[in-house]
């Protein structure tokens, strides 16, 4: 299978970075992306509220600050919405259970690439020591 420019990966598949996103595919991807991001941010808010409620010593404020800083960096890295990264981001969100495959229906070739990346992450996870 080739992309519109005629380039393909060695296995004959179109590389995810070479796929062209249609307007409707962009809308589907953005809706799923935003839903996952909002759910994860809601989790952070709830955890921060719980942590704040347990603060008894002034020094424990910095634990909350460290948690929020760490989560902000993780989320900013994970939720990279550039088109060249979107296939991997959505695949990771599927792998983590933050998205359901149904939310990505209508993505055509992108869905195949997203599912392939999700499967890759699962395979890598089982190969890691201690997994």
Phi, psi and omega in degrees: 000136180243161178271178182302333179275353179094354181277147176213163178287165180304330180276005179090355179272153175286134177291141179306323182290347181263350180288141179263130180272124174282167179301316181292324177294321178298321179295316179298312181297318181295319180297315179294315179302310181297321180296316179294317179298314180297320178297318181292321177295323176298321177298319180295317179301313181297317179295318180297321178297317179296316179297316180298323179292339180266357182292125177240333182243145178306326181296336180288346174300323184288334173296318178295315179299317179298318178300311182296320178296314179299314181294322178299315180296317178299314182292317179298324178286315183294315187267065177268110188268010177298140182306324181291341182252347191300322178301315180290321179298312181294323176298318178295318180296323174295313181301319180283353181081015180275346175227156172252146181305325180302328180293344184253006178301136180102004181269001176057230182299332179298322181298319177300316180293321179296313180295323178297318179292321176300315179296321177300314179299320179295320180294316178298319181299322181284341181271345182290142179301137179082001181275000000 
